[in-house]
Amino acid sequence: MLLSKPDPPQIPPMQACIDRIELTTTAPIQLLDITAQVRERVQASGLRHGLVTLISNHTTARVNLNEHEERLQQDMITFLKRLVPRDGDYGHNIAPVDDRDNAHAHLLGLFANASESIPVADGELLLGAWQSVFFIELDGPRPRRQVTVQLLGEV
């Protein structure tokens, strides 16, 4: 008797697309909630199941998941300012490549993620009840900042 192998499960084809979120910042250190913009990108792409990866296109700005609560956000800014003071004695500030005394911002970047990946199921971001997606400006204000959004998965 010859036994046949069952057909392997059919895996839907993967789709990938790249988008950007454009931002303007108005403070030296600023947390911008970009959750709504990320959700809009997911809806517009038609992504049903997959992964959204966000990456800051800057060495002095980061992406982070955290709670959107006004006092907590102010606590975060106060913490960052204390952690690496702007007026520290930093070698980078002697001859900065872009004429910005921003060594503190580069150093702060060591303590945060440049990127975050968020699963998507049934077209929705799988975030916790208190999680929001933040763009964290460490060297503002800046007229033009970008977050690259890569969407990968089943549409």
C-alpha positions in Angstrom: 0.0 0.0 0.0 1.4 3.4 -1.0 0.8 6.2 1.4 0.7 9.7 -0.1 2.1 12.7 1.6 -0.4 15.3 2.6 -0.1 18.6 0.8 1.8 21.2 2.8 -0.3 24.1 4.2 -0.8 26.9 1.8 1.0 30.0 3.0 -0.4 33.2 1.5 2.1 35.3 -0.5 3.9 37.9 1.4 3.7 41.6 0.4 6.0 44.3 1.4 5.8 48.1 1.2 7.6 51.1 2.5 6.1 54.4 3.6 7.2 57.4 5.6 5.8 59.5 8.4 6.9 63.1 8.1 7.2 65.1 11.3 8.1 68.6 12.6 9.4 69.0 16.1 9.2 72.1 18.3 11.2 71.4 21.4 14.7 70.3 22.3 13.4 67.0 23.6 9.9 66.0 22.6 7.7 62.9 22.5 5.3 62.8 19.6 2.6 60.1 19.7 2.5 58.7 16.1 0.2 55.7 16.9 -2.6 57.2 14.7 -0.3 57.7 11.7 1.0 54.1 12.0 -2.5 52.8 12.2 -3.4 54.8 9.1 -0.5 53.3 7.2 -1.6 49.8 8.1 -5.2 50.4 7.0 -4.1 52.1 3.7 -1.8 49.1 2.9 -4.5 46.5 3.4 -2.1 44.5 5.6 -4.1 41.8 7.5 -1.4 39.7 9.2 2.2 40.6 9.5 4.6 43.0 10.9 5.1 46.8 10.9 8.7 47.9 11.5 9.4 51.6 12.2 12.8 53.1 12.1 13.9 56.6 12.9 15.9 58.0 10.0 18.0 60.1 12.4 20.8 59.5 14.9 19.4 62.0 17.3 15.8 60.8 17.3 14.3 57.5 18.3 11.1 55.3 18.2 9.6 53.8 21.4 6.6 52.1 22.7 5.3 53.5 26.0 2.3 54.9 27.8 0.7 58.1 26.6 0.1 60.0 29.8 1.0 63.6 30.1 2.7 63.6 33.4 4.7 60.5 32.5 5.8 62.1 29.3 7.1 65.1 31.2 8.8 62.7 33.6 10.5 61.1 30.7 11.8 64.4 29.3 13.0 65.4 32.8 14.8 62.1 33.1 16.5 62.4 29.8 17.7 65.9 30.5 19.2 64.8 33.8 20.7 61.6 32.3 22.8 63.5 29.7 22.9 67.2 30.3 23.0 69.4 27.2 25.8 71.5 28.6 28.2 68.6 29.3 31.9 68.7 28.2 31.6 66.6 25.1 34.3 66.3 22.4 31.8 66.0 19.6 30.7 69.6 20.3 34.2 71.0 19.6 33.8 70.5 15.8 30.3 69.2 15.0 29.7 68.2 11.4 26.4 70.1 11.1 27.2 73.0 13.4 24.9 71.7 16.1 26.2 71.2 19.6 24.3 67.9 19.9 26.6 65.4 21.5 24.1 65.0 24.3 21.4 63.9 21.8 23.7 61.3 20.3 24.5 60.0 23.8 20.8 59.9 24.7 20.2 57.8 21.6 22.4 55.1 23.2 19.5 54.5 25.7 16.6 54.1 23.3 15.7 52.1 20.2 16.1 53.4 16.7 13.4 51.0 15.6 10.4 49.0 16.8 8.5 46.1 15.3 4.8 45.6 16.0 2.8 42.6 15.0 -0.4 43.0 13.0 -3.4 40.6 13.2 -6.7 41.1 11.5 -5.5 44.5 10.3 -4.8 45.8 13.8 -1.6 46.7 15.6 -1.1 44.3 18.5 -0.3 46.9 21.1 -0.9 46.5 24.8 -3.8 48.4 26.4 -1.5 51.2 27.6 1.0 51.2 24.7 1.4 54.0 22.2 4.1 54.5 19.5 6.3 57.5 20.1 8.8 59.4 18.0 11.3 60.8 20.5 13.1 64.0 19.4 16.5 64.4 21.2 17.9 67.4 19.2 15.1 69.7 18.4 13.4 71.7 17.2 13.7 70.3 13.7 11.6 71.3 10.7 11.7 67.9 9.0 12.0 64.5 10.6 11.1 61.1 9.2 10.1 57.6 10.4 10.3 54.9 7.8 7.5 52.4 8.0 7.9 49.0 6.5 4.8 46.8 6.3 5.4 43.1 5.6 2.8 40.3 5.5 -0.5 39.1 4.1 -2.9 41.5 2.5 
